[in-house]
Amino acid sequence: MRLLSWWDLTVDPAEGHGRARIRTFLVADEGALPAVLYQIPVVERATESVEADAAHIIGSPVPGTTFIDGPYDPAYAAALLRLIADGATAHGPQTTAVGRATASARTPALATARVITGEQSNTSLIYEGAGAPVICKVYRQLHAGLNPDIELQEALATAGSPHVPQPIGSIDGTWPDLATAHGTVHGSLAFAQEYLPGVDDAWRVALRAAAKGEDFREGARALGAATADVHVSLAACFPTRAPTAADRDAAAATWERRFAIAIAEVPEIARQRDAAASVYRRALEVTWPPLQRIHGDYHLGQVLRSPDRGWIVVDFEGEPLRPMAERTQPDFALRDVAGMLRSFDYVAGSLRLDDPDRSADAVRAWARVARAAFVEGYAETSGSGLDPQHPLLAALELDKAVYEAIYEARNRPTWVAIPLRAIARLVERTAPVA
């Protein structure tokens, strides 16, 4: 690890959070290829003012002072939101952090903040108790370039989409160029948006419905319609382009490479090699739709259900481990569709894992109905006449299931049966008729 730079926030004594120094360190992990840059917010306080058993203490590297993980300290939380609301600038060596409030957003009032638990890639603070609630996502891993989480959501909100939270503002940064060690690069440090309290994500909503055997047809159909509406808006907000021969070659290479990795890590997939190759080959033989900006990491956990506004799509960051340059490229809208279809399948699979005595036929039927309703809603709103058996959709869903098999083998081996069953079903469903 190497300290690359830092930037400092100021503490406003009037906010009543005591004496503290707030510094966000930019630390490079040069053991990774390519090197990865992290931002680590730290609050330094006099040790005598910190309770010895306080949570999220980092340590005391200097006698008499204690370091605290920034987002869990009220001084950091207040200063972060104030930087956005005031449009102010924070400084460090070759580094700046510039707050930017969205033009249409109301200036957020400072309030008590709490940290959402369970996040892996980022840290989000929820501000409640003064004015409309706000959630601010602090990007822990930094990339050069505007984060699509900010870019796409602000564009959709400006276009009047009802399916995204209203943006509040963001923090844009400049820091030393890690790749070349010369000059600086620009990127996104944090993003604040409207917070919707008391709502569930679609995963929990769907899981409860499936567990009770409730018909989810209407909810899935509405989710398909909302997804299509977001795609139509994105196609209007950003350039689209026709796919090229190079796109087809790249897709074919990606599918083949991922399947080879899966065979190495989950050997039982090898028996599906020829059938999977046929699925991919048919996808390469049909006409492809235009490429456009998409969500990029779409599943039930990325959608909220609001009693007043219906389905709300969040987290447009894309796959966090992919380079930013890849996440901002036009892609298949069908990739998002495939991701959501896999997510419905995971609802059924997780129920079977939690309750082995549950009827497998019942949960499979629930997922089958939900998937069909989602595609119907998507097709009707998009006007695409989407065929659930479309060769490209089949290939994208298969590739997603193969990716899931690799992930589960590495992280949750007991879950690998879910994508394995999907792979077998997908290659059988799309097999040519003799």
C-alpha positions in Angstrom: 0.0 0.0 0.0 1.2 3.5 -0.8 -0.2 6.8 0.3 -0.8 8.8 -2.9 -2.4 11.9 -1.5 -5.3 13.2 0.7 -7.9 16.0 1.0 -9.2 17.7 4.1 -12.7 18.7 5.2 -13.3 21.5 7.7 -15.2 21.2 10.9 -17.8 23.9 11.6 -17.8 24.5 15.4 -21.5 25.7 15.1 -22.5 22.1 14.3 -21.6 21.0 17.8 -19.4 18.0 16.9 -16.4 19.0 19.0 -12.8 19.4 17.9 -11.6 17.1 15.2 -9.5 17.0 12.0 -11.0 15.3 9.0 -8.7 13.9 6.3 -9.5 11.5 3.4 -6.5 9.5 2.5 -6.0 8.2 -1.1 -4.2 4.9 -0.8 -2.9 2.8 -3.7 -2.8 -0.9 -3.6 0.0 -1.5 -6.0 0.0 -5.3 -5.4 -3.1 -5.5 -7.6 -2.9 -5.5 -11.4 -3.8 -2.8 -12.4 -3.2 -0.9 -9.2 -6.3 0.0 -7.2 -6.9 3.4 -5.6 -9.0 3.7 -2.4 -10.3 6.7 -0.5 -10.2 6.3 3.3 -11.9 9.0 5.3 -10.5 9.4 8.8 -11.4 11.6 11.7 -8.7 12.4 14.2 -9.8 13.3 17.7 -8.0 13.7 21.1 -8.0 10.3 22.7 -9.4 11.7 26.0 -12.5 12.7 24.1 -13.1 9.2 22.6 -14.8 6.5 24.6 -12.4 3.5 24.8 -15.0 1.0 23.6 -16.3 3.2 20.8 -17.0 1.3 17.6 -15.0 1.9 14.4 -11.8 3.1 16.1 -8.9 2.6 13.7 -6.2 3.1 16.3 -3.9 5.6 17.9 -0.9 6.0 15.7 0.1 9.2 17.5 0.1 9.4 21.3 -2.8 11.4 22.5 -4.9 11.1 19.3 -7.3 8.5 18.1 -8.3 7.8 14.5 -11.9 6.9 13.7 -13.4 5.5 10.5 -14.8 8.8 9.0 -18.4 7.9 8.0 -19.1 6.8 11.6 -18.2 10.2 13.0 -20.8 13.0 13.0 -18.2 15.6 12.2 -17.3 13.9 8.9 -21.0 13.2 8.0 -21.9 16.9 8.5 -18.8 18.2 6.6 -19.4 15.9 3.7 -23.0 17.0 3.1 -22.1 20.6 3.7 -19.4 20.4 1.0 -22.0 19.4 -1.5 -24.7 21.8 -0.4 -22.3 24.8 -0.4 -20.5 23.9 -3.7 -17.3 24.3 -1.8 -13.8 23.0 -2.6 -11.5 20.9 -0.3 -7.8 20.7 -0.9 -4.8 18.4 -0.5 -1.5 17.7 -2.3 -2.3 17.9 -6.1 -5.8 16.9 -5.0 -9.1 18.7 -4.8 -12.7 17.7 -3.9 -15.4 19.9 -5.3 -18.9 19.8 -4.1 -21.7 20.3 -6.7 -25.4 20.6 -5.8 -27.8 19.6 -8.6 -29.5 22.6 -9.9 -33.0 21.3 -9.4 -32.3 19.9 -5.9 -33.3 21.6 -2.7 -30.4 22.4 -0.4 -30.3 19.5 2.0 -30.5 20.4 5.7 -27.9 19.0 8.0 -29.2 16.2 10.1 -28.2 13.1 12.1 -26.5 10.5 9.9 -26.2 6.7 10.1 -24.2 4.3 8.0 -25.8 1.5 6.0 -24.4 -1.8 6.9 -23.6 -4.6 4.6 -22.2 -2.7 1.7 -19.0 -4.0 0.2 -17.8 -1.6 -2.6 -18.9 1.7 -1.1 -20.1 3.4 2.1 -23.5 5.1 2.2 -24.7 7.6 4.9 -28.4 8.3 5.4 -29.3 11.8 6.7 -32.6 12.1 8.5 -34.3 14.4 11.0 -34.0 17.7 9.2 -35.9 18.3 5.9 -36.2 15.6 3.2 -34.0 12.5 3.9 -30.8 12.1 1.9 -28.5 9.2 1.2 -24.9 9.9 0.2 -22.7 7.2 -1.3 -19.0 7.5 -0.7 -17.1 5.6 -3.4 -14.4 3.7 -1.6 -12.6 2.6 -4.8 -11.8 5.4 -7.2 -11.6 5.5 -10.9 -10.8 8.2 -13.4 -13.9 9.5 -15.2 -17.5 10.4 -14.2 -19.1 7.6 -12.4 -22.1 6.3 -14.4 -24.1 6.1 -11.1 -24.1 9.9 -11.2 -24.1 10.4 -15.0 -27.0 8.1 -15.8 -29.2 9.0 -12.8 -28.9 12.7 -13.3 -29.7 12.3 -17.0 -32.8 10.2 -16.3 -34.0 12.6 -13.6 -33.5 15.6 -15.9 -35.5 13.7 -18.6 -38.3 13.4 -16.1 -38.1 9.6 -15.5 -40.3 8.6 -12.5 -38.1 5.5 -12.0 -35.1 7.0 -10.3 -34.5 8.9 -7.0 -33.9 12.7 -7.4 -30.2 13.5 -7.4 -29.1 16.0 -4.7 -25.5 16.5 -5.7 -22.0 15.0 -5.9 -18.3 15.5 -5.1 -15.9 15.5 -8.0 -12.3 15.0 -7.4 -8.9 15.6 -8.9 -5.9 13.5 -7.8 -2.4 12.4 -9.0 -2.5 10.0 -11.9 -1.7 6.6 -10.5 -1.1 5.0 -13.9 1.6 7.4 -15.2 2.8 9.2 -12.0 2.5 12.5 -14.1 -0.2 15.0 -13.9 -3.7 14.5 -12.5 -6.9 12.7 -13.3 -10.6 13.5 -12.6 -13.2 11.3 -11.1 -16.1 10.9 -8.8 -15.8 10.8 -5.0 -19.4 10.8 -3.7 -23.0 11.0 -4.8 -26.0 12.3 -2.8 -29.6 11.6 -3.7 -33.1 11.4 -2.4 -33.6 8.7 0.2 -36.8 6.7 0.3 -37.4 5.6 3.8 -39.5 2.6 4.7 -39.2 0.9 1.2 -38.1 -2.6 0.4 -35.9 -3.7 -2.4 -37.4 -5.9 -5.1 -35.5 -8.9 -3.9 -37.2 -8.9 -0.5 -40.6 -8.2 -2.1 -40.2 -11.0 -4.6 -38.8 -13.4 -2.0 -41.7 -12.9 0.4 -44.2 -13.4 -2.5 -42.5 -16.6 -3.6 -42.3 -17.9 -0.1 -46.0 -17.4 0.4 -46.8 -18.7 -3.1 -48.4 -15.4 -4.0 -48.9 -14.5 -7.7 -46.2 -12.0 -8.6 -47.4 -11.6 -12.2 -48.6 -8.0 -11.8 -45.4 -6.9 -9.9 -43.1 -8.5 -12.4 -45.0 -7.1 -15.4 -44.8 -3.6 -13.9 -41.1 -4.1 -13.2 -40.5 -5.1 -16.9 -42.4 -2.0 -18.0 -40.3 0.2 -15.7 -37.1 -1.4 -16.9 -38.1 -0.8 -20.6 -39.0 2.8 -19.8 -35.6 3.4 -18.3 -33.9 1.9 -21.3 -36.0 4.0 -23.7 -35.0 7.1 -21.7 -31.3 6.2 -21.7 -31.4 5.7 -25.5 -32.9 9.2 -25.9 -30.4 10.8 -23.5 -27.2 9.2 -24.8 -25.9 8.2 -28.2 -26.6 4.7 -29.5 -24.8 2.9 -32.2 -25.1 -0.1 -34.5 -23.1 -3.2 -33.4 -20.0 -4.0 -35.5 -18.1 -7.1 -36.4 -15.6 -6.2 -33.7 -18.4 -6.2 -31.2 -19.4 -9.7 -32.2 -15.8 -10.9 -32.0 -15.4 -9.4 -28.6 -18.7 -10.9 -27.3 -17.7 -14.4 -28.7 -14.3 -14.2 -27.1 -15.8 -13.1 -23.7 -18.3 -16.0 -23.8 -15.7 -18.5 -24.7 -13.2 -17.3 -22.1 -15.7 -17.2 -19.3 -16.9 -20.7 -20.1 -13.3 -22.0 -20.0 -12.8 -20.4 -16.6 -16.0 -22.0 -15.4 -14.9 -25.5 -16.5 -11.6 -25.1 -14.6 -13.4 -24.1 -11.4 -16.7 -26.1 -11.7 -15.7 -29.2 -13.8 -19.2 -30.5 -14.1 -20.0 -27.7 -16.5 -17.7 -29.4 -19.0 -20.5 -31.7 -20.1 -22.5 -28.6 -21.3 -19.6 -27.3 -23.4 -20.9 -28.2 -26.9 -24.5 -27.3 -26.1 -23.4 -23.9 -24.7 -21.3 -23.3 -27.9 -24.4 -23.9 -29.9 -26.3 -21.2 -27.9 -23.5 -18.7 -28.4 -23.2 -19.6 -32.1 -26.9 -18.9 -32.8 -26.6 -15.6 -31.0 -23.8 -14.6 -33.3 -25.9 -15.5 -36.4 -28.9 -13.2 -35.7 -29.4 -9.5 -36.2 -28.4 -7.5 -33.1 -30.2 -4.4 -31.8 -28.4 -1.1 -31.4 -26.1 -0.7 -28.5 -26.9 1.9 -25.8 -26.2 2.9 -22.2 -27.6 0.5 -19.7 -27.7 -0.2 -16.0 -25.0 -2.8 -16.2 -25.5 -4.7 -12.9 -29.2 -5.2 -13.0 -31.0 -7.5 -10.5 -33.8 -7.4 -8.0 -31.5 -5.9 -5.3 -31.1 -2.8 -7.5 -34.8 -1.9 -7.5 -36.9 -0.4 -4.8 -40.7 -0.6 -4.5 -42.3 2.7 -3.4 -46.0 2.6 -2.4 -46.5 5.9 -4.1 -44.1 5.7 -7.1 -43.9 2.1 -8.0 -40.5 0.6 -9.0 -37.5 2.8 -8.5 -34.1 1.8 -10.1 -30.9 2.6 -8.2 -27.2 1.9 -8.3 -26.3 2.7 -11.9 -22.6 2.3 -11.1 -22.3 -0.9 -13.2 -20.2 -3.8 -12.1 -17.8 -2.2 -9.6 -14.8 -4.4 -10.5 -14.9 -3.5 -14.2 -12.8 -0.6 -15.4 -14.7 2.7 -15.6 -14.0 2.9 -19.4 -15.8 -0.3 -19.9 -18.8 0.6 -17.7 -19.5 3.7 -19.8 -19.6 2.0 -23.2 -22.9 1.3 -25.0 -24.0 -2.3 -24.4 -27.0 -4.6 -25.0 -30.2 -3.5 -23.2 -30.9 -7.2 -23.2 -28.0 -7.6 -20.8 -30.1 -5.9 -18.1 -33.1 -8.1 -19.1 -31.0 -11.2 -18.7 -29.7 -10.1 -15.3 -33.2 -9.6 -14.0 -34.3 -13.0 -15.4 -31.5 -14.6 -13.5 -32.5 -12.8 -10.4 -36.0 -14.3 -10.5 -34.3 -17.6 -10.8 -32.2 -16.9 -7.7 -35.4 -16.2 -5.7 -36.6 -19.7 -6.4 -33.2 -21.2 -5.9 -32.6 -19.6 -2.6 -36.0 -20.8 -1.3 -35.1 -24.3 -2.2 -31.7 -24.0 -0.4 -33.4 -22.6 2.8 -36.2 -25.2 2.8 -35.2 -28.4 1.0 -38.7 -29.8 1.7 -40.4 -27.0 -0.2 -41.9 -28.1 -3.5 -39.4 -27.7 -6.2 -42.1 -27.6 -8.8 -44.0 -24.8 -7.0 -41.0 -22.5 -6.8 -39.9 -23.2 -10.4 -43.5 -22.4 -11.5 -43.4 -19.2 -9.5 -40.1 -18.1 -11.2 -41.4 -19.2 -14.6 -44.5 -17.0 -14.3 -42.6 -14.0 -12.9 -40.0 -14.2 -15.7 -42.7 -14.4 -18.4 -44.6 -11.5 -16.9 -41.4 -9.4 -16.7 -40.6 -10.0 -20.4 -44.2 -9.2 -21.4 -44.1 -5.9 -19.5 -40.7 -5.1 -21.1 -41.8 -5.9 -24.6 -45.1 -3.9 -24.4 -43.4 -0.7 -23.1 -40.3 -0.9 -25.2 -42.2 -1.7 -28.4 -39.5 -4.2 -29.2 -41.7 -7.3 -29.5 -39.1 -9.1 -27.4 -39.2 -12.8 -27.9 -38.3 -14.6 -24.6 -36.5 -17.2 -26.8 -34.4 -14.6 -28.7 -31.0 -16.2 -29.3 -29.1 -13.1 -28.1 -31.1 -13.0 -24.8 -30.5 -16.7 -24.4 -26.8 -16.3 -24.9 -26.6 -13.3 -22.4 -28.6 -15.2 -19.8 -26.4 -18.3 -20.2 -23.2 -16.2 -19.9 -24.6 -14.6 -16.8 -25.3 -18.0 -15.3 -21.8 -19.2 -16.2 -20.5 -16.1 -14.4 -22.6 -16.9 -11.4 -21.3 -20.5 -11.3 -17.7 -19.1 -11.1 -18.7 -16.6 -8.4 -20.6 -19.2 -6.3 -17.8 -21.7 -6.6 -15.4 -19.2 -5.2 -17.6 -17.6 -2.5 -20.7 -19.7 -1.7 -20.1 -23.3 -2.8 -23.5 -24.4 -1.4 -25.2 -22.0 -3.9 -23.5 -23.3 -7.0 -26.4 -25.6 -7.7 -28.6 -22.5 -8.6 -26.6 -21.5 -11.7 -25.8 -25.1 -12.6 -29.5 -25.9 -12.9 -30.0 -22.7 -15.0 -27.2 -23.6 -17.4 -28.6 -27.1 -17.9 -32.1 -25.6 -18.5 -30.9 -22.9 -20.8 -28.9 -25.1 -23.1 -31.7 -27.6 -23.2 -34.4 -25.0 -23.9 -32.5 -23.5 -26.8 -31.4 -26.8 -28.3 -32.4 -27.1 -32.0 -35.3 -29.3 -32.9 -34.2 -32.4 -34.7 
